[in-house]
Amino acid sequence: MALLSINRELLASAAAREADRQLVRYIRETLAPILPRLPTRPDLVAPFVHEAGQAAVLAGYGAGRSYSFHVMADLLLGPRWQAEPQYSRIARILDDPGMAQDTRLTLAMNAVIEARQELEAALPAMLDAALATLAIHWEALSPRDTWNALFQMARARGVRHHDIRALFDVYEAGFRAGNGLRPSRSHPVSGYAILGYEALGRPIPPPDDDFRDYTPRLAVAFNAQVLLAQLYGLFHRDNALLSDLRRIAADTSNLGEHQAELTHFLRSHRRALTELPDGR
């Protein structure tokens, strides 16, 4: 019985390769107009599909519509988008036991597209805030400037005032821990104080640390980390579509050139978001 000797793993691997080829062709051809808006290039699509496909398999979505959904969701929202609080509604749809799988995938894909549209509506204002911060000379840049940029970017996405302060505190705590710095000395804002500020229509106060332990290199690195996480997701470093950005973000040997290259990348992205399909 020759059928008994069929290698099921090889069959599954061949099916995955064919699915990847079809996805690459679909993204490069049908979705070609949106690639600059992500922002990426056609030659980066194949490496992205390969990496996103591996992530889908590891997450238990190795075949059929669920595989394609997870690759396309990573394309539009970024790798590991499930960890981003603003996309929790999509995760809830996928986990809803009261719907058939095909229904869940259809509704979740609609929600992914809607989330991408909402992000793109906010991105021009977010990019403007990021570019304003990058225009500050690297020797004068402070985490307070990063706070101001984060506040404007998060407000463009509809984040509440007190959530922005909490977001900054999380970013800074992670950065300090990763760079061997002391914990932040900023005073937390209590829940009662938050209610008072909101009742008065006043914004939550900015962090009050003196930030004296931030060297110019650390201030530039922290600024880039916060801006890029807001624009391209917490795990943008894992996104093969953004390989050019990964290279720029990783090279801080010359801080002036680093900020200039980031500025050029973000300006190009902003142009792609605002120009008409015919290039006008």
Secondary structure, 3 states (H helix, E strand, C coil): CHHHHCCHHHHHHHHHHHHHHHHHHHHHHCCHHHHHHCCCCHHHHHHHHHHHHHHHHHCCCCCHHHHHHHHHHHHHHCCCHHHCHHHHHHHHHHCCCCCCHHHHHHHHHHHHHHHHHHHHHHHHHHHHHHHHHHCCCCCCCCHHHHHHHHHHHHHHCCCCHHHHHHHHHHHHHHHHHHCCCCCCCCCCCCHHHHHHHHHHCCCCCCCCCCCCCCCHHHHHHHHHHHHHHHHHCCCHHHCHHHHHHHHHHHCCCCHHHHHHHHHHHHHHHHHHHHCCCCCC
